[in-house]
Amino acid sequence: MRSRTGFALCILLLLSWVSYADASSKTELRAQKKSHDIYLQAMELVRGGNLERGRDLLDRALTIDPGNAAAQTARELLRQQDIQQRLRAGNRELGQGQQQLALGNFREALKLDPKNIQAEAALRNALAQQMPEASRRTVIRYRDAGEIELAPSSAAHNFHYKGDTRGLLQQLWNAYGIKPLIDSSVNSNRVRFDLDDADFATATTIASQMTKTFYVPIDARQALIVSDTPANRKQFERLALRTFYISESGSAQELNDVVTMLRSIFEMRFVTPAATSNQVTVRAPLEQLEAATRILEDLYNGKPQVMLELNVYQVERTLARDLGLGLPNQFTLFNVNTEAQKLLSSGNQNLVNQLISSGAINQANASTIGALLAGLAAGGGQSSILNQPIATFGGGITQSGVIIPGANAHLSLNKSSFQQLDHVMLRAAQNDAASFRDGTRFPIINASFAPIFNTSAISRVIGNQSFIAPVPSFTYEDIGLGLKATPNIHPNDVALKLEFQLRGLGAQSLNGVPVISNREYNGSIDVPFGETAILAGMISQQEQLSLQGIAGLAQLPILGGATSLHNTQTDDQELLITISPHLVRGSFHDPEAGTAFLPPAKTP
């Protein structure tokens, strides 16, 4: 009686625990549903422009269910949006000369994400702009010698002259406060010159064309006027002096190539190289020097280049839960008399005779069959059906038995979470493709080799274990993520031609060769420098629920949860790929500053 009572108490305790586990599972499901509803409300507010309230609801959703992947992703995207707004404001203020405000925005962006490379690069570049200009110039520079400039008066004059050429030049130049020194090569011809309200540049230009002369400044108040002939141009024309500094990495051959180009293409006669200091000094007309400067800048700058900052976020969560009490739903019925005859015929007659002779049973009394079955079960061996728990019903020849199978309690939980971040920096030049692959290379056998007939030589090497099988033919297939980006760099942004591919091994195979699943995206996007664009985002969710129990009983509200087996399997996968371009190399020329150089390389 005590054993039956203890067994009943154990069953009640087990049923109570299973009911509690099932209730906990339902509580967790309700929390997940509530968190998802709050997430939907937050997204509606975000779409309506109420970002602050949306962030608060997302935080609340994650407090209720920390495993809400959608809320985590949305909150992270809002945080990145805040960072990008800070960076855009800082860049705008930096362009307006408000460096202190720009530095404040860059530092606020770093507070939101201390490891943000864009914010670090922006802050570093803003601080670098406070450095002297000379410290940021690299690769190729030049320095001009000072040029002599005339200082005529700015007043306008009227001219009505009739006489010889030399007299006209004397009167015109003296009118503007410049002393002319007229060379003997200037011919004296009869001219008539009428001009009203003319400034110095207009008057000297018209007079030079009429008299076929040109002038060379001697100082601010003197000028030499000579006849406009090729010989005089070559002898008296003002030549500018300019020194080009080649990059320190340039070789002696590179320096000689620059000298050859200046002498052959631009016909510059006064070119002096200095190999020890990697510089070339040139004396030539200013127009030729400007053209040569532009050519050298293009040669040394090369193609514009960008640094592509690529982030690959991958999150995977799996949950396998098996809770409940697995009750039997199949039972074995048998006839007691038939099974007893089988036992008697299998060598248990001696045991029956001993029970009858001892008076324990009466063979004619049907009420003593239970004792007979118990005794036969003890000696029937492990294969006897009577070794298992049974229950009997009926009487006489219809007395039957049913095997009572055992019940199983399932209390297993398997939960895993996987997060991965790949941060890649790709440097690409104008219209040159940059490729990135992340994954593995899977070998696939194309052909194998085996002997088609047996010979004595083959048998001998197989017998002494010296046979070497030929290497099979196989190829490698790229499995994982593949990205190919071709930039077309503009002054303020970059146009990216993208080829995105995601490949993996499928669950099926054909003739032993696995089927490869493939997802591709080809397109083009324009991204401003320093900003982030989302290339791809994929969310895969799988949920499988199964219920095992007795039909009808498993569907009951409370008793069904305690007497049935609930199996839950969920698999959530997220993939997010972002790209941020940063200008690394581009050239410009500032004629007023007298300097040509490359901007400093920007390291994201």
C-alpha positions in Angstrom: 0.0 0.0 0.0 2.9 2.4 0.9 4.6 1.6 -2.4 1.4 2.4 -4.4 1.0 5.7 -2.5 4.7 6.7 -3.1 4.4 5.9 -6.8 1.2 8.0 -7.1 2.9 10.9 -5.3 5.9 10.7 -7.7 3.5 10.7 -10.7 1.7 13.8 -9.3 5.0 15.6 -8.7 6.2 14.8 -12.2 2.9 16.0 -13.8 3.1 19.2 -11.7 6.7 19.8 -12.9 5.8 19.2 -16.5 2.8 21.5 -16.2 5.1 24.2 -14.7 7.7 23.8 -17.5 4.9 24.1 -20.1 3.6 27.2 -18.3 7.1 28.7 -18.4 7.3 28.0 -22.1 4.0 29.7 -22.7 5.1 32.6 -20.6 8.2 32.9 -22.7 6.1 32.8 -25.9 3.8 35.5 -24.5 6.9 37.7 -23.7 8.2 37.2 -27.3 4.9 38.1 -28.8 4.6 41.2 -26.6 8.2 42.2 -27.5 7.4 41.8 -31.2 4.2 44.0 -30.9 6.2 46.7 -29.2 8.9 46.4 -31.9 6.2 47.0 -34.6 4.9 50.1 -32.7 8.5 51.4 -32.6 9.0 50.9 -36.3 5.8 52.9 -37.0 7.1 55.8 -34.9 10.4 55.7 -36.7 8.8 55.8 -40.1 6.7 58.7 -38.9 9.9 60.6 -37.9 9.6 60.2 -34.1 13.0 58.7 -33.5 13.3 59.4 -29.8 10.1 57.6 -28.9 11.0 54.8 -31.3 14.3 54.3 -29.5 12.6 54.1 -26.2 10.1 51.4 -27.4 13.0 49.4 -28.9 14.8 49.5 -25.6 11.6 48.3 -23.9 11.1 45.5 -26.4 14.6 44.3 -25.7 14.1 44.5 -22.0 11.1 42.1 -22.3 12.8 39.8 -24.8 16.6 40.3 -25.0 16.7 37.7 -27.9 14.5 39.8 -30.2 16.8 39.9 -33.3 14.6 42.3 -35.2 14.6 44.9 -32.4 18.4 44.5 -31.9 18.9 45.1 -35.7 16.6 48.2 -35.7 18.3 49.7 -32.7 21.7 49.2 -34.2 20.6 50.8 -37.4 19.2 53.9 -35.5 22.5 54.2 -33.7 24.4 54.1 -37.0 22.0 56.7 -38.4 22.8 59.0 -35.5 26.5 58.5 -36.1 26.1 59.3 -39.8 24.2 62.4 -39.0 27.0 63.6 -36.7 29.6 62.9 -39.3 27.6 64.7 -42.0 27.1 67.7 -39.8 30.8 67.7 -38.9 31.9 67.5 -42.5 29.5 70.4 -43.4 30.9 72.6 -40.6 34.4 71.7 -41.5 33.8 72.9 -45.1 32.4 76.2 -43.6 35.5 76.7 -41.6 33.9 76.0 -38.2 36.5 73.5 -37.0 35.6 73.6 -33.3 31.9 72.6 -34.0 33.1 69.9 -36.4 35.5 68.5 -33.8 32.6 68.4 -31.3 30.3 66.4 -33.7 33.1 64.0 -34.5 33.8 63.4 -30.8 30.1 62.8 -30.2 30.0 60.2 -33.0 33.0 58.5 -31.3 31.0 58.4 -28.0 28.2 56.6 -29.7 30.6 54.1 -31.2 34.2 54.3 -29.8 35.4 51.8 -32.5 33.9 53.7 -35.5 36.7 54.0 -38.0 34.9 56.8 -40.0 34.6 59.0 -36.9 38.2 58.4 -36.0 39.3 59.2 -39.6 37.2 62.4 -39.7 38.5 63.6 -36.3 42.1 62.9 -37.4 41.6 64.8 -40.7 40.0 67.7 -38.9 42.9 67.9 -36.6 45.3 67.6 -39.5 43.8 70.7 -41.2 45.1 72.7 -38.3 48.7 71.8 -39.3 50.7 74.1 -41.5 49.9 73.7 -45.2 53.5 72.7 -46.1 53.3 69.6 -43.9 50.4 68.2 -46.0 52.0 68.5 -49.4 53.5 65.4 -50.9 54.8 63.7 -54.0 55.4 66.6 -56.5 55.9 70.3 -55.8 57.5 73.3 -57.4 58.7 76.7 -56.5 58.7 79.7 -58.8 61.3 82.5 -58.8 59.9 85.9 -58.2 58.8 87.8 -61.4 59.3 91.5 -62.2 56.0 93.3 -62.5 55.4 96.8 -63.8 53.6 99.4 -61.7 51.8 101.8 -64.2 49.3 104.4 -63.1 45.7 103.3 -63.1 44.4 106.5 -64.8 42.9 106.4 -68.3 44.3 108.6 -71.1 43.3 109.8 -74.5 45.8 109.6 -77.4 45.7 111.5 -80.7 49.1 111.1 -82.2 50.5 111.5 -85.7 54.2 110.9 -86.3 56.9 108.2 -86.2 56.8 104.9 -84.3 59.5 105.8 -81.7 57.7 109.0 -80.8 54.4 107.2 -80.2 56.0 104.7 -77.8 57.8 107.4 -75.9 54.5 109.4 -75.4 52.4 106.4 -74.6 54.6 104.8 -71.9 55.5 108.1 -70.3 51.8 108.9 -69.9 51.4 105.9 -67.5 54.6 106.7 -65.5 56.8 104.0 -67.1 60.2 105.0 -68.7 60.6 103.2 -72.1 64.0 102.0 -73.3 63.5 101.6 -77.0 65.9 99.2 -78.7 67.7 100.0 -82.0 65.9 97.1 -83.6 62.6 99.1 -83.5 62.0 100.6 -87.0 60.8 104.2 -87.3 57.7 104.3 -89.4 54.9 106.9 -89.9 51.9 106.0 -87.8 48.6 107.7 -86.7 47.2 106.6 -83.3 43.8 107.7 -81.9 42.5 106.2 -78.7 40.2 107.6 -76.0 39.8 106.7 -72.3 42.3 103.7 -72.5 44.0 102.0 -69.6 47.6 100.8 -69.6 46.9 97.3 -70.7 44.6 98.3 -73.6 46.9 101.1 -74.9 50.1 99.0 -74.8 48.5 96.0 -76.5 47.2 98.1 -79.4 50.4 100.0 -79.7 52.5 96.7 -79.8 50.3 95.3 -82.6 50.6 98.6 -84.6 54.4 98.9 -84.2 55.2 95.2 -84.2 57.0 95.3 -80.9 56.9 93.7 -77.4 58.3 94.8 -74.1 60.3 93.2 -71.3 60.0 94.6 -67.8 63.3 95.7 -66.2 61.9 97.0 -62.9 58.6 98.4 -61.7 59.2 101.7 -63.6 61.3 100.7 -66.6 60.7 98.5 -69.6 62.7 97.5 -72.7 60.9 97.7 -76.0 62.2 95.6 -78.9 61.1 94.6 -82.3 58.9 91.5 -82.4 61.1 88.9 -84.2 61.9 85.3 -83.4 65.5 86.2 -82.5 64.4 88.9 -80.1 61.8 86.7 -78.6 64.4 84.0 -77.9 66.8 86.6 -76.5 64.6 89.0 -74.6 61.4 87.2 -73.7 60.8 86.8 -70.0 61.5 83.2 -68.8 60.1 81.8 -65.5 62.1 79.6 -63.3 60.4 76.6 -61.7 61.8 73.7 -59.7 60.0 70.3 -59.6 60.5 68.0 -56.7 59.9 64.4 -57.5 58.8 61.8 -54.9 61.5 60.4 -52.8 60.6 56.9 -54.0 61.4 58.0 -57.6 64.5 56.3 -59.2 67.3 57.9 -61.3 65.7 56.5 -64.5 62.4 58.1 -63.5 64.2 61.5 -63.2 65.8 61.0 -66.6 62.5 60.3 -68.1 61.1 63.5 -66.8 64.0 65.5 -68.3 63.6 63.8 -71.6 59.9 64.6 -71.8 60.5 68.3 -70.9 63.1 68.6 -73.6 61.4 66.6 -76.4 57.7 67.5 -76.0 57.9 71.1 -74.7 61.2 71.9 -76.4 62.7 73.4 -73.2 66.4 74.1 -73.5 67.2 75.1 -70.0 66.5 71.9 -67.9 68.8 70.9 -65.1 68.3 67.6 -63.1 69.7 67.1 -59.6 69.7 63.3 -58.9 70.9 63.7 -55.3 67.8 65.7 -54.3 65.3 64.2 -56.8 64.5 67.6 -58.4 64.5 69.2 -61.8 64.9 73.0 -62.4 63.5 74.5 -65.5 63.6 77.9 -67.1 61.0 78.5 -69.8 58.1 80.7 -70.6 55.3 80.6 -68.1 52.8 79.2 -70.5 55.0 76.2 -71.1 55.7 75.7 -67.4 52.0 75.6 -66.7 51.4 73.0 -69.3 54.3 70.9 -68.1 53.1 71.2 -64.5 49.7 69.7 -65.4 51.3 66.9 -67.3 53.6 66.0 -64.4 50.8 66.1 -61.9 48.7 63.7 -64.0 51.7 61.3 -64.3 52.5 61.2 -60.6 49.0 61.3 -59.3 47.8 58.3 -61.3 44.2 57.2 -61.1 42.0 58.4 -58.3 41.6 55.8 -55.6 39.1 55.0 -52.9 39.2 52.9 -49.8 36.1 50.7 -49.5 35.2 49.9 -45.9 33.2 46.7 -45.9 31.3 45.3 -42.8 29.6 41.9 -42.9 27.3 41.2 -39.9 26.1 37.7 -39.4 23.9 36.6 -36.5 22.5 33.1 -36.1 20.3 31.7 -33.2 19.0 28.2 -32.8 16.7 26.8 -30.2 15.6 23.2 -29.7 13.3 22.4 -26.8 11.7 19.1 -25.9 9.3 19.2 -22.9 6.5 17.0 -21.7 5.6 13.5 -20.7 5.6 10.9 -23.4 2.7 8.5 -22.6 2.4 5.3 -24.5 -0.1 5.3 -27.4 0.3 1.6 -28.4 -0.6 -1.4 -26.2 -0.1 -5.2 -26.8 -3.0 -7.6 -26.0 -2.6 -11.3 -25.5 -4.5 -14.4 -24.2 -3.2 -15.5 -20.8 -4.0 -19.2 -21.4 -2.3 -19.2 -24.7 0.9 -17.6 -23.4 0.8 -20.0 -20.4 0.7 -23.0 -22.8 3.7 -21.6 -24.7 5.6 -21.3 -21.5 4.7 -24.9 -20.5 5.8 -26.2 -23.8 9.1 -24.3 -23.6 10.4 -26.4 -20.7 8.7 -25.0 -17.6 6.6 -28.1 -16.8 9.0 -29.0 -13.9 8.3 -25.6 -12.3 4.5 -26.1 -12.6 4.7 -29.6 -11.1 6.6 -28.2 -8.1 4.0 -25.6 -7.5 1.1 -28.2 -7.7 2.9 -30.7 -5.4 3.6 -27.9 -2.8 -0.1 -27.0 -2.7 0.6 -23.5 -3.9 -1.9 -23.8 -6.8 -4.7 -26.0 -7.9 -4.5 -26.8 -11.6 -8.3 -26.9 -11.9 -8.9 -23.6 -10.1 -8.9 -20.6 -12.5 -8.3 -18.2 -9.6 -4.8 -19.5 -9.1 -3.6 -18.7 -12.7 -2.2 -15.4 -11.5 0.2 -17.2 -9.2 1.0 -19.6 -12.0 1.9 -16.7 -14.3 4.0 -15.1 -11.7 6.0 -18.2 -11.2 6.3 -18.8 -14.9 7.5 -15.2 -15.3 10.3 -15.8 -12.8 11.6 -18.8 -14.8 10.5 -17.9 -18.3 13.8 -16.1 -19.2 14.3 -12.6 -20.5 12.3 -13.2 -23.7 9.1 -14.1 -21.8 6.2 -11.7 -22.3 5.4 -12.1 -18.7 8.6 -10.3 -17.6 7.0 -7.0 -18.5 4.3 -5.2 -16.5 0.9 -6.6 -17.4 -2.7 -6.2 -16.4 -5.3 -9.1 -16.8 -9.0 -8.9 -17.3 -11.8 -11.4 -18.3 -12.1 -15.0 -17.1 -11.8 -18.6 -18.2 -10.6 -19.1 -21.7 -11.1 -15.4 -22.4 -8.8 -14.2 -19.7 -6.6 -11.7 -21.4 -3.6 -9.5 -20.6 -2.3 -6.2 -21.7 1.4 -5.0 -21.6 1.8 -1.7 -19.8 4.7 0.1 -21.5 6.7 2.7 -19.6 6.3 6.5 -19.9 9.2 8.8 -20.8 9.7 12.3 -19.4 11.4 14.8 -21.8 13.2 17.8 -20.3 15.8 18.8 -22.9 16.8 22.3 -24.0 19.4 23.2 -26.5 20.0 26.9 -27.3 22.9 28.4 -29.2 23.8 31.9 -30.5 26.4 32.8 -33.1 27.6 36.3 -34.0 30.3 37.2 -36.5 31.6 40.5 -37.8 34.0 40.7 -40.7 35.6 44.1 -41.2 37.5 44.4 -44.5 39.3 47.4 -46.2 39.5 47.3 -50.0 41.5 49.8 -52.0 40.4 50.3 -55.5 41.4 52.6 -58.4 39.2 54.3 -60.9 37.3 51.7 -63.0 39.4 48.9 -61.5 37.5 46.1 -59.9 38.2 45.1 -56.2 37.1 41.6 -55.2 36.5 40.1 -51.7 35.7 36.5 -50.9 34.8 35.1 -47.5 34.2 31.4 -47.0 35.8 28.1 -48.0 36.8 26.2 -51.1 35.0 22.9 -51.4 36.6 20.1 -53.5 34.3 18.2 -55.9 35.6 15.0 -57.5 35.3 15.0 -61.3 36.8 11.6 -62.0 38.4 8.7 -60.1 40.6 5.8 -61.3 40.5 2.1 -60.6 41.8 -1.0 -62.4 39.2 -2.6 -64.7 40.8 -6.0 -64.7 43.1 -7.9 -62.4 46.6 -9.1 -63.3 49.4 -10.9 -61.5 51.3 -7.6 -61.1 48.3 -5.9 -59.6 47.6 -8.8 -57.3 51.2 -8.7 -56.2 51.4 -5.0 -55.3 48.0 -5.3 -53.6 49.2 -8.2 -51.6 52.4 -6.5 -50.3 50.5 -3.3 -49.7 52.7 -1.3 -52.1 49.9 -0.2 -54.4 49.5 3.5 -54.7 46.1 4.6 -56.0 46.1 7.4 -58.7 45.1 10.8 -57.5 41.5 11.6 -58.5 40.6 14.6 -60.6 38.7 17.3 -58.7 38.0 21.0 -58.8 37.5 23.6 -56.0 34.2 25.5 -55.8 34.1 28.8 -53.8 31.6 28.5 -51.0 30.5 31.6 -49.0 30.3 35.3 -49.7 31.7 36.9 -52.8 31.7 40.7 -53.6 33.1 42.5 -56.6 33.0 46.4 -56.6 34.1 48.6 -59.5 34.3 52.3 -58.5 33.7 55.3 -60.7 35.0 58.2 -58.7 33.3 61.6 -58.9 34.3 64.9 -57.1 31.8 64.4 -54.2 30.8 60.7 -54.4 31.6 57.4 -56.0 29.4 55.2 -58.3 29.9 51.6 -57.4 29.1 48.8 -59.8 28.4 45.8 -57.5 28.3 42.0 -58.1 27.3 40.2 -54.9 27.1 36.4 -54.6 26.3 34.0 -51.8 26.9 30.3 -52.4 26.5 27.3 -50.1 26.2 23.5 -50.1 22.6 22.4 -50.6 21.0 19.5 -48.8 20.6 17.5 -52.0 23.2 15.8 -54.2 23.2 14.4 -57.7 25.3 11.3 -58.4 27.2 12.0 -55.2 28.0 15.6 -56.2 26.4 18.1 -53.9 24.1 20.7 -55.3 25.3 24.3 -54.7 22.7 26.9 -53.7 23.4 30.3 -55.2 22.1 33.9 -54.5 23.3 36.8 -56.6 22.8 40.6 -56.9 24.1 42.8 -59.6 23.5 46.6 -59.6 25.0 50.1 -59.2 24.7 52.6 -56.4 26.0 56.2 -55.7 27.5 56.7 -52.3 28.9 60.1 -51.0 32.3 59.9 -49.5 32.3 59.1 -45.8 28.7 57.8 -45.7 27.5 54.2 -45.4 25.3 52.2 -47.8 23.6 48.9 -47.1 24.4 46.5 -49.9 22.4 43.5 -48.8 20.3 42.4 -45.9 18.8 38.9 -45.5 16.7 37.5 -42.7 15.9 33.8 -42.6 13.5 32.4 -40.0 12.5 28.8 -39.5 10.2 27.5 -36.8 9.0 23.9 -36.4 6.5 22.8 -33.7 5.4 19.2 -33.0 3.0 17.7 -30.6 3.0 14.0 -29.5 0.5 12.4 -27.2 -2.8 10.5 -27.0 -5.4 11.7 -29.5 -8.1 13.8 -27.8 -6.2 14.0 -24.5 -3.3 16.0 -25.9 -5.6 18.8 -27.0 -7.1 19.4 -23.5 -6.0 22.8 -22.0 -4.2 21.8 -18.8 -4.1 18.0 -18.8 -3.0 17.9 -22.4 0.1 20.0 -21.6 1.1 17.7 -18.8 0.4 14.4 -20.6 1.9 15.2 -24.1 5.3 15.9 -25.6 6.0 19.4 -27.1 8.9 19.8 -29.4 10.0 23.3 -30.6 12.8 24.0 -33.0 13.6 27.6 -34.2 16.4 28.8 -36.4 17.0 32.6 -37.1 19.7 33.9 -39.4 20.5 37.4 -40.3 23.1 38.8 -42.8 23.8 42.5 -43.2 26.5 44.0 -45.5 27.4 47.6 -45.5 30.0 49.6 -47.5 31.6 53.1 -46.9 33.8 54.7 -49.5 36.7 57.1 -48.5 38.7 59.1 -50.9 42.3 58.1 -50.8 43.9 59.8 -53.8 42.9 62.7 -56.1 44.8 65.6 -57.5 44.3 69.4 -57.8 46.4 72.4 -58.9 46.4 75.8 -57.3 48.0 78.3 -59.7 47.8 81.3 -57.2 49.7 79.4 -54.5 52.4 78.4 -57.1 52.2 74.9 -55.9 51.0 71.6 -57.3 50.7 68.7 -55.0 48.6 65.7 -54.0 46.2 65.9 -51.0 47.2 63.8 -48.0 46.2 60.2 -48.1 43.1 59.7 -45.9 43.2 56.6 -43.8 39.7 55.5 -42.8 
